[in-house]
Amino acid sequence: MMDDDGYLEESVAATYDESSAEMFAPDAVEPAVEVLAGLAGGGSTWRRGGG
């Protein structure tokens, strides 16, 4: 799955985004964004990065 240099093999990299396309579709993302926006209200938010 990984080459010696630490990068994904070409065969994996070529299809990497295909397996997660549904996860990032607007109809999957927008409900989560709406919930988070509602929780934030008009105030500031705490930002947490994810990997």
N, C-alpha and C positions, 0 to 999 in steps of 0.2 A: 504494500500500500504506500510506503514511503521509499523514496530513493535514498541513496547513501548521503546525499547532500541535505536531507531533511525536508525536501519538498515532496508533494504528492506525485505519484507516478503519472505519466501522461494519460494513461487509460482511465485513471480515477479522476484526474483534473478535468478531462473532457466532458464528463457527465456529472460532475459534482453538484452543479446548480439544479440539474433536472430533478433530483430526488427531494429537494427542499422547496421547489417552486410553489406548491400548494400552501406551504406554511407562510409564505410571504405574500400571498394573493390579497388584494384589498379586502375581500369579504372575510378573510381570516384576521387581518391586522386591525381593521377599523373598529370592531367592537372593543378590543383591548385598549386602543387609543382613547376611545370615548370614556371608558371606565377610568383610566388614568387621568384624563383631563377633568372628569368630574371630581375625582379625589383631590386633585390639586386646587380646584376651585379657582379663585382669582389670585391666590397667593403664590408665593415662591414654592418651588419643589426641590426635593432632595434628589440629586442625580446620582445614579449608581450604574457604573459601566459593567457590562457583562462580556464574557469572552466567547 
